Amino acid sequence: MKNILLSALLCATLGISAQDRPMPYYKYRVQLTDKQGTEYSLSHPEQFLSERALQRRKRQHIRVDATDLPVSATYLSQLRNLGVDVLLTSKWNNTAVIGTSDTSVVQSVRQLPCVSAVRQVAVYKSMPKAAGNGRRERLRDVTAGNGVSYREAYTQIDQLNGVALHGAGFRGQGMVIAIIDGGFFNADVIPGFAHTKILGTKDFVNPSADIFAESTHGMNVLSCIGANEPGYMIGTAPEASFWLLRSEDTYTEQLVEEDNWCAAVEFADSVGADVLNASLGYFDFDNDADDATYDQLDGHTHINSRSASMIASKGMILCNSAGNEGSSSWGRIGTPADASDILAVGAIMPDRKIAPFSSRGYSADGRVKPDVVAMGVMSAVYGSSGQLSYSNGTSFSSPILTGMVTCLWQALPHLNAYQIMDIIRRSGDRHDNPDETFGYGLPDFFKAYAMGLIMR
């Protein structure tokens, strides 16, 4: 996958080194009016989508449309000519994120005929330095056992009847998962990932940073799905392949992270991912004026929710953490868990009771949220040195479910993204009486497999 199309890369991110920017530094979301001047054509989608992405769409009878066209290079040139940095673009939303230390230029940006709106999405008084010193120290040497032994990961997989699906031969082989997170600390050197197939990485926060030197969170998430060390730990899709994408800036909480997320999703689409996991959610920002309100949780008000609601129409499935605010004053899901046509995942305990922290629904427009639940208390993960550890959060219930979604789709390649999500919901133990706490409940993936076999 190292020879992925250059144009697909360019349409996702155009960032420069964070360390080269004078301070303070501002980022703005620029809404473009149309795509006139784009150098691409719907007649030649191979110029901006990989062959794997096109085959995924062909299999599901999905046409490439105008939202897939990269944003206009002519318009991006007009922005650059004003002296701003073009950092990110979103072709689905037809937006660009620009950066500048000169706020006076923003008025000139607003006056461009190709611009319909401009919104500040971040401000940095100082730029945090990339992490990474000494990260390879104290790594645990993993000695695998014999045969298939899930060890501490057994319960979180068995709750979903995933052991049975694995036993039928479906462990994610031939499927591609994109994990969108805040960093994958040590995932390149932890011995327990020696048999995990990582296709590549991309950083949408700081392209010059080392994605394996940032937050441990994404590495923990990866282990729930991709660990493949029998006798030590096995994830829910141990034979899948992975793209590791960083959209979350763990040093701040600003609206631009929603834009980063959108760019990461589009990149995942372009390289042919089948299933996406995002153990991320937004509602509370450093700038209080940007905070989400409940009425905005409608699946389309926030830009990342709009993109999330489009993912299934591109032939992919998103599993997204419902959030960990169940015991807080907010209490609810965030964005993009409010999106339509995704699986927002709540958390249960090993005894199948709801985790108190698991965020509640419904969406503002009355849709069932979360969609389903999985184990998110005492979830088995790799720690920062590769040791077996335990963590709590919908950050882990979501990837645990993601792997089983992937195995199910491997088993039922004749079904499309919508059909796979439908049978997962229908296999839930609360399907007949969904609520704002469990959603459709705990899915039974072997039951869903049986449902899918008779569908054509």
C-alpha positions as CSV (number, residue, x, y, z in Angstrom):
1,M,0.0,0.0,0.0
2,K,3.0,2.3,0.0
3,N,2.4,3.3,-3.6
4,I,-1.1,4.7,-2.8
5,L,-2.1,7.4,-5.3
6,L,-0.5,10.7,-4.7
7,S,-3.7,12.6,-5.5
8,A,-5.6,10.6,-2.9
9,L,-3.0,11.7,-0.3
10,L,-3.1,15.3,-1.4
11,C,-6.9,15.6,-1.2
12,A,-6.8,14.6,2.4
13,T,-4.1,16.7,4.0
14,L,-1.8,19.5,2.9
15,G,-0.3,20.3,6.3
16,I,3.0,21.9,7.1
17,S,5.2,21.4,10.2
18,A,3.7,22.8,13.3
19,Q,7.1,23.9,14.5
20,D,7.6,26.2,11.5
21,R,4.6,28.4,12.4
22,P,4.9,31.8,14.1
23,M,2.8,32.3,17.2
24,P,-0.1,33.0,17.8
25,Y,-1.5,30.9,15.0
26,Y,-5.1,30.7,13.9
27,K,-7.0,28.1,11.9
28,Y,-10.2,28.7,10.0
29,R,-12.7,26.5,8.2
30,V,-13.4,27.8,4.8
31,Q,-16.6,26.7,3.1
32,L,-16.2,26.7,-0.7
33,T,-19.1,27.4,-3.0
34,D,-18.6,24.6,-5.6
35,K,-15.9,22.5,-7.2
36,Q,-15.3,24.5,-10.4
37,G,-11.7,24.2,-11.5
38,T,-11.1,20.8,-10.0
39,E,-8.5,18.9,-12.0
40,Y,-10.3,15.6,-11.6
41,S,-13.3,14.0,-13.3
42,L,-15.9,11.5,-12.4
43,S,-14.9,9.6,-15.6
44,H,-11.5,8.8,-14.0
45,P,-12.1,8.0,-10.3
46,E,-8.9,6.0,-10.3
47,Q,-7.1,9.3,-10.1
48,F,-8.4,10.0,-6.6
49,L,-9.6,6.6,-5.2
50,S,-7.5,3.5,-5.0
51,E,-8.5,0.3,-6.8
52,R,-9.5,-1.3,-3.5
53,A,-11.8,1.6,-2.8
54,L,-13.4,1.4,-6.2
55,Q,-13.9,-2.4,-5.9
56,R,-15.6,-1.9,-2.5
57,R,-18.0,0.4,-4.1
58,K,-18.6,-1.7,-7.1
59,R,-19.4,-4.7,-4.9
60,Q,-22.1,-2.6,-3.2
61,H,-23.4,-1.0,-6.4
62,I,-22.3,2.5,-5.2
63,R,-21.5,5.2,-7.8
64,V,-18.8,7.7,-7.4
65,D,-20.4,11.1,-7.3
66,A,-19.6,14.8,-7.0
67,T,-18.9,14.6,-3.3
68,D,-16.0,12.3,-4.1
69,L,-14.2,14.9,-6.3
70,P,-11.3,16.6,-4.6
71,V,-11.8,20.3,-3.9
72,S,-10.9,22.8,-6.6
73,A,-7.2,23.3,-6.9
74,T,-7.9,26.7,-8.5
75,Y,-9.7,27.8,-5.3
76,L,-6.9,26.5,-3.1
77,S,-4.4,28.5,-5.1
78,Q,-6.5,31.6,-4.6
79,L,-6.4,31.0,-0.8
80,R,-2.6,30.5,-0.9
81,N,-2.1,33.7,-3.0
82,L,-3.5,35.6,0.0
83,G,-0.6,34.3,2.1
84,V,-2.4,31.6,4.2
85,D,-1.4,28.0,4.7
86,V,-3.8,25.4,3.3
87,L,-3.7,22.7,5.9
88,L,-6.5,20.3,5.3
89,T,-9.4,19.8,2.8
90,S,-12.6,17.8,2.9
91,K,-14.0,16.9,-0.4
92,W,-17.3,15.5,1.1
93,N,-18.0,18.8,2.8
94,N,-16.1,21.0,0.2
95,T,-14.1,22.8,2.8
96,A,-10.6,23.8,3.5
97,V,-8.8,24.5,6.8
98,I,-6.4,27.4,6.5
99,G,-3.9,28.7,9.0
100,T,-2.3,32.1,9.5
101,S,-0.8,34.4,12.1
102,D,-2.2,37.4,10.4
103,T,-5.9,37.6,11.2
104,S,-6.3,40.7,9.0
105,V,-6.1,38.5,5.9
106,V,-9.3,36.6,6.9
107,Q,-11.4,39.5,5.6
108,S,-9.8,39.0,2.2
109,V,-10.6,35.3,2.4
110,R,-14.2,36.1,3.1
111,Q,-14.4,38.3,0.0
112,L,-13.3,35.6,-2.4
113,P,-16.1,34.7,-4.8
114,C,-15.4,31.0,-4.2
115,V,-15.9,31.3,-0.4
116,S,-19.4,31.2,1.2
117,A,-18.4,31.1,4.9
118,V,-15.4,31.3,7.2
119,R,-15.3,30.1,10.8
120,Q,-12.4,30.1,13.3
121,V,-11.8,26.6,14.5
122,A,-8.5,26.9,16.5
123,V,-6.1,29.3,18.0
124,Y,-2.6,28.4,19.4
125,K,-0.6,30.7,21.6
126,S,2.2,28.2,21.6
127,M,2.6,25.0,19.7
128,P,3.2,21.8,21.7
129,K,6.3,19.9,20.8
130,A,6.0,16.4,19.5
131,A,6.6,13.6,22.1
132,G,8.8,10.6,21.8
133,N,12.0,10.5,23.9
134,G,12.9,7.2,25.3
135,R,9.7,5.5,24.2
136,R,11.4,2.1,23.3
137,E,12.6,1.5,26.8
138,R,11.1,-1.2,29.1
139,L,9.2,-3.1,26.4
140,R,7.8,-6.4,27.5
141,D,9.0,-9.5,25.7
142,V,5.9,-11.5,24.7
143,T,6.2,-15.3,24.6
144,A,3.3,-16.8,22.7
145,G,1.6,-19.9,23.9
146,N,0.2,-22.8,21.8
147,G,-3.1,-22.8,19.9
148,V,-5.8,-20.2,20.3
149,S,-6.0,-18.8,23.8
150,Y,-7.7,-15.5,24.3
151,R,-6.7,-15.3,27.9
152,E,-7.9,-12.0,29.5
153,A,-9.7,-11.0,26.2
154,Y,-12.0,-14.0,26.3
155,T,-14.9,-12.4,28.0
156,Q,-15.1,-9.3,25.9
157,I,-15.2,-11.5,22.7
158,D,-17.4,-14.3,24.1
159,Q,-20.1,-11.8,25.2
160,L,-20.6,-11.0,21.5
161,N,-20.6,-14.7,20.6
162,G,-17.4,-13.8,18.7
163,V,-15.5,-16.9,19.7
164,A,-18.0,-18.9,17.7
165,L,-17.6,-16.7,14.7
166,H,-13.8,-17.0,14.9
167,G,-14.2,-20.7,15.2
168,A,-16.1,-20.8,11.9
169,G,-13.0,-19.3,10.3
170,F,-13.8,-15.6,10.3
171,R,-11.0,-13.6,11.9
172,G,-10.9,-10.6,9.6
173,Q,-8.6,-11.9,6.9
174,G,-8.7,-9.8,3.7
175,M,-10.5,-6.9,5.5
176,V,-9.0,-3.4,6.1
177,I,-9.8,-1.4,9.3
178,A,-8.9,2.2,9.7
179,I,-8.4,3.4,13.3
180,I,-8.8,7.1,13.9
181,D,-7.3,8.2,17.2
182,G,-4.9,10.4,19.0
183,G,-1.6,8.4,18.6
184,F,-0.3,4.9,18.7
185,F,2.5,5.0,21.2
186,N,5.0,2.1,20.7
187,A,2.7,0.2,18.4
188,D,5.6,-0.2,16.0
189,V,7.9,-1.9,18.5
190,I,5.6,-3.7,21.0
191,P,6.4,-7.4,20.5
192,G,2.7,-8.2,20.9
193,F,2.0,-6.5,17.6
194,A,4.6,-8.5,15.7
195,H,1.9,-10.4,13.8
196,T,-0.5,-7.4,13.4
197,K,-0.7,-6.2,9.8
198,I,-0.2,-2.5,9.7
199,L,-0.5,-1.1,6.2
200,G,0.5,2.5,6.9
201,T,-0.1,5.6,9.0
202,K,-1.0,9.2,8.5
203,D,-1.0,12.2,10.9
204,F,-3.7,14.9,10.3
205,V,-2.7,16.9,13.4
206,N,1.0,17.4,12.8
207,P,2.3,15.8,9.7
208,S,5.9,16.1,10.9
209,A,5.2,14.2,14.2
210,D,5.9,10.6,14.9
211,I,2.5,8.9,15.2
212,F,4.1,6.1,17.3
213,A,5.4,8.6,19.8
214,E,2.1,10.2,20.7
215,S,-0.8,9.1,22.9
216,T,-1.1,5.5,24.1
217,H,-4.8,5.6,23.5
218,G,-4.8,4.5,19.9
219,M,-2.4,1.7,20.7
220,N,-4.7,0.5,23.4
221,V,-7.6,0.6,20.9
222,L,-5.5,-1.3,18.2
223,S,-4.8,-4.1,20.7
224,C,-8.5,-4.7,21.3
225,I,-8.9,-5.5,17.6
226,G,-5.5,-6.5,16.2
227,A,-3.6,-8.3,18.9
228,N,-2.7,-11.7,17.5
229,E,-0.6,-13.5,20.0
230,P,-2.2,-16.9,20.9
231,G,-1.7,-17.7,24.6
232,Y,-1.1,-14.0,25.3
233,M,-3.9,-11.9,23.8
234,I,-6.1,-12.1,20.7
235,G,-8.2,-9.2,19.4
236,T,-11.6,-9.4,17.8
237,A,-10.2,-9.2,14.2
238,P,-6.6,-10.6,14.6
239,E,-6.1,-11.3,10.9
240,A,-7.4,-7.9,9.5
241,S,-5.1,-5.3,8.1
242,F,-4.9,-1.7,9.6
243,W,-4.4,1.9,8.7
244,L,-3.5,4.0,11.8
245,L,-4.7,7.6,11.4
246,R,-4.2,10.5,13.9
247,S,-6.9,13.2,14.0
248,E,-7.0,13.9,17.7
249,D,-4.8,16.6,19.2
250,T,-4.4,15.4,22.8
251,Y,-2.9,18.8,23.9
252,T,-6.0,20.9,23.2
253,E,-9.7,20.5,22.5
254,Q,-10.7,22.7,19.5
255,L,-13.2,22.5,16.7
256,V,-10.5,21.9,14.1
257,E,-10.3,18.3,15.4
258,E,-13.6,17.7,13.8
259,D,-12.1,18.8,10.5
260,N,-9.0,16.6,11.1
261,W,-11.5,13.7,11.7
262,C,-13.3,14.4,8.4
263,A,-10.0,14.4,6.5
264,A,-9.0,11.1,8.1
265,V,-12.3,9.5,7.2
266,E,-11.9,10.5,3.6
267,F,-8.3,9.2,3.5
268,A,-9.6,5.9,4.9
269,D,-12.1,5.8,2.1
270,S,-9.5,6.5,-0.6
271,V,-7.2,3.7,0.5
272,G,-10.1,1.2,0.6
273,A,-10.9,0.7,4.3
274,D,-13.9,-1.4,5.0
275,V,-14.6,-0.6,8.7
276,L,-13.6,2.4,10.7
277,N,-13.2,2.7,14.5
278,A,-13.2,6.1,16.1
279,S,-12.9,6.1,19.9
280,L,-13.4,9.9,19.9
281,G,-16.3,12.2,20.7
282,Y,-16.8,16.0,21.0
283,F,-19.1,18.3,22.9
284,D,-16.9,20.4,25.2
285,F,-14.2,22.6,23.7
286,D,-11.6,25.0,25.1
287,N,-13.6,27.8,23.6
288,D,-16.9,27.6,25.5
289,A,-18.7,29.3,22.5
290,D,-17.9,26.2,20.5
291,D,-19.5,23.7,22.9
292,A,-22.2,21.5,21.5
293,T,-25.8,21.7,22.6
294,Y,-28.2,18.8,22.7
295,D,-30.3,20.2,19.9
296,Q,-27.2,20.0,17.7
297,L,-27.0,16.2,18.1
298,D,-29.0,15.6,15.0
299,G,-26.4,13.9,12.8
300,H,-25.8,16.8,10.5
301,T,-25.1,20.1,12.4
302,H,-21.5,19.3,13.3
303,I,-19.2,18.7,10.3
304,N,-17.8,15.4,11.6
305,S,-21.4,14.1,12.1
306,R,-22.2,15.1,8.6
307,S,-19.2,13.1,7.3
308,A,-20.0,10.2,9.6
309,S,-23.6,10.1,8.3
310,M,-22.1,9.7,4.7
311,I,-19.8,6.8,5.5
312,A,-22.2,4.0,4.8
313,S,-23.1,5.6,1.5
314,K,-19.5,5.2,0.5
315,G,-19.6,1.5,1.4
316,M,-17.9,1.6,4.8
317,I,-19.1,1.0,8.4
318,L,-18.1,3.3,11.3
319,C,-18.1,2.2,14.9
320,N,-17.8,5.2,17.2
321,S,-17.7,5.4,21.0
322,A,-20.9,6.7,22.5
323,G,-18.9,8.6,25.1
324,N,-18.0,8.4,28.8
325,E,-20.4,11.1,30.1
326,G,-23.1,9.0,31.6
327,S,-22.3,10.0,35.1
328,S,-21.6,13.7,34.3
329,S,-23.8,16.7,34.1
330,W,-23.8,16.4,30.3
331,G,-24.8,12.7,30.4
332,R,-25.2,12.3,26.7
333,I,-23.4,11.1,23.5
334,G,-21.3,13.6,21.6
335,T,-20.4,14.1,18.0
336,P,-20.1,12.1,15.8
337,A,-21.9,9.4,17.8
338,D,-25.1,11.2,16.8
339,A,-24.6,10.4,13.2
340,S,-27.1,8.3,11.2
341,D,-26.1,5.0,9.6
342,I,-23.3,4.2,12.0
343,L,-22.9,2.0,15.1
344,A,-22.5,4.2,18.2
345,V,-21.3,1.9,20.9
346,G,-22.0,2.1,24.6
347,A,-20.3,0.2,27.4
348,I,-21.3,-2.7,29.6
349,M,-19.6,-4.5,32.5
350,P,-18.5,-8.1,32.5
351,D,-21.8,-9.0,34.2
352,R,-23.6,-7.3,31.3
353,K,-24.9,-4.4,33.3
354,I,-24.6,-0.9,31.9
355,A,-21.4,0.9,32.8
356,P,-22.4,4.0,34.8
357,F,-20.1,6.2,32.6
358,S,-21.6,5.1,29.3
359,S,-23.2,8.0,27.5
360,R,-26.9,8.0,26.9
361,G,-29.0,8.9,23.9
362,Y,-31.3,9.6,22.2
363,S,-30.2,11.8,19.3
364,A,-31.8,15.2,19.2
365,D,-34.1,14.0,16.4
366,G,-35.2,10.9,18.3
367,R,-33.1,8.1,16.8
368,V,-31.9,5.3,19.1
369,K,-28.5,6.0,20.5
370,P,-26.3,4.3,21.4
371,D,-27.0,1.7,18.7
372,V,-25.5,-1.3,20.6
373,V,-23.2,-2.1,23.5
374,A,-20.1,-4.1,24.2
375,M,-17.8,-4.7,27.1
376,G,-16.1,-1.5,28.2
377,V,-15.2,-2.2,31.9
378,M,-12.0,-4.1,32.6
379,S,-11.4,-4.5,28.9
380,A,-8.2,-6.3,28.1
381,V,-5.7,-4.1,26.3
382,Y,-1.9,-3.7,25.8
383,G,-0.3,-1.2,28.1
384,S,2.4,1.2,27.0
385,S,5.2,-1.3,27.4
386,G,3.2,-4.1,25.8
387,Q,2.0,-5.7,29.0
388,L,-1.5,-7.1,29.4
389,S,-3.6,-4.4,31.1
390,Y,-7.2,-3.4,31.7
391,S,-9.0,-0.2,30.8
392,N,-12.5,1.2,31.1
393,G,-14.4,3.3,28.6
394,T,-16.5,3.3,25.4
395,S,-13.1,3.9,23.9
396,F,-12.7,0.1,24.2
397,S,-16.2,-1.2,23.8
398,S,-16.2,0.4,20.3
399,P,-13.0,-1.3,19.0
400,I,-14.0,-4.6,20.5
401,L,-17.2,-4.4,18.5
402,T,-15.4,-3.1,15.4
403,G,-13.4,-6.3,15.1
404,M,-16.5,-8.4,15.2
405,V,-18.2,-6.2,12.6
406,T,-15.2,-6.8,10.4
407,C,-15.3,-10.6,10.9
408,L,-19.0,-10.7,10.2
409,W,-18.6,-8.7,7.0
410,Q,-15.8,-11.1,5.9
411,A,-18.3,-13.9,6.4
412,L,-21.1,-12.1,4.5
413,P,-19.4,-10.3,1.6
414,H,-22.6,-10.3,-0.4
415,L,-24.2,-7.8,2.1
416,N,-23.7,-4.0,2.0
417,A,-22.8,-1.7,4.8
418,Y,-26.5,-0.9,5.7
419,Q,-27.4,-4.6,5.7
420,I,-24.5,-5.6,8.0
421,M,-25.5,-2.8,10.5
422,D,-29.1,-3.9,10.4
423,I,-28.5,-7.5,11.2
424,I,-26.2,-6.5,14.0
425,R,-28.9,-4.3,15.6
426,R,-31.5,-7.1,15.0
427,S,-29.2,-9.6,16.8
428,G,-29.1,-7.4,19.9
429,D,-30.7,-8.7,23.1
430,R,-32.9,-5.6,23.3
431,H,-33.9,-5.3,19.7
432,D,-37.6,-5.5,20.5
433,N,-37.4,-2.8,23.2
434,P,-34.4,-0.4,22.5
435,D,-33.7,2.4,24.8
436,E,-31.4,5.4,25.4
437,T,-29.0,3.3,27.6
438,F,-28.4,0.0,25.8
439,G,-29.7,0.9,22.4
440,Y,-30.5,-2.4,20.7
441,G,-28.4,-4.1,23.3
442,L,-25.6,-6.6,23.2
443,P,-25.3,-8.2,19.7
444,D,-24.9,-11.9,19.0
445,F,-22.6,-12.0,16.1
446,F,-23.1,-15.7,15.3
447,K,-26.9,-15.1,15.3
448,A,-26.2,-12.1,12.9
449,Y,-24.2,-14.5,10.7
450,A,-27.1,-16.9,10.5
451,M,-29.4,-14.0,9.6
452,G,-27.1,-12.9,6.9
453,L,-26.6,-16.3,5.3
454,I,-30.3,-16.3,4.1
455,M,-30.2,-12.7,2.8
456,R,-29.5,-12.0,-0.9
